[in-house]
Every structure is written in structure tokens, then in C-alpha cells.
Amino acid sequence: NPKPMKPHQQCWFRVTEELDDDPRLHQVLLAYISDYGLLGTAMYPHPMTWAMKNVQAASLDHGLWFHRPFRVDDFFLVEMDSPSASGNRGFSRGTFYTRDGVLIASSVQESLARIRSKD
């Protein structure tokens, strides 16, 4: 029974295994993680979640930019917001920071969220 909330959230992440130093591995894993939470953030102002049986939700497109080297096996903060959600579409942004507050990556996502018809 979700209550409307402001479209903003912050989460700490890290990969629990110590990883190789190859920056491509860290980028691939951050790309995977970057999809977590953006759609849900766009839904916060609305009384629904993607887990409800009558809700159809999907990521429509996703962009990601790496700004500087980082490691995903060290804690990093993801801050997400959604400045627009209307007409069954949501727009969300994510910013990724090291534990020292250095911006390492940015992401955007457009999503679909709608109530399924009963027919």
C-alpha cells in the first residue's frame, strides 16, 4: 500500500568481492548497478510500485557517463531523482560518488509505468 513520496533516494553500493584492477570490469559492473532504483524513483510520487501485479513497468532507455576512474569494490553513493513523471513516462537521473564525494559517473533513464487493463 505505497504512499506518495518525493522522487529522491540515496543508496550505498559496493561489490563484496575484491576485484581485479581492470577499469573495464568496474565500468561493466557499475553499468549493471546503474539500472537499480531509477524506475522506482520515478514512481515514488504515485501510489504504485513496479512489484504490484497490475502494474506494467519497464526501462525504455538508459544513458551512462563515466567521468573518472573508480572501483566498485569500494563503497560509492548513488543519488537518484526524478524531475518528471507524467503520461505513463518517468525521467530519472542518477549521480555516483566515491565515499570522498568525488563524482565518478552520471546516468539518465526514461521509463514506462502504467496500470494494466483488466480485460
Helices and strands as residue ranges (DSSP letters): E 8-13, H 23-33, H 38-43, E 55-66, E 76-86, E 89-98, E 103-115
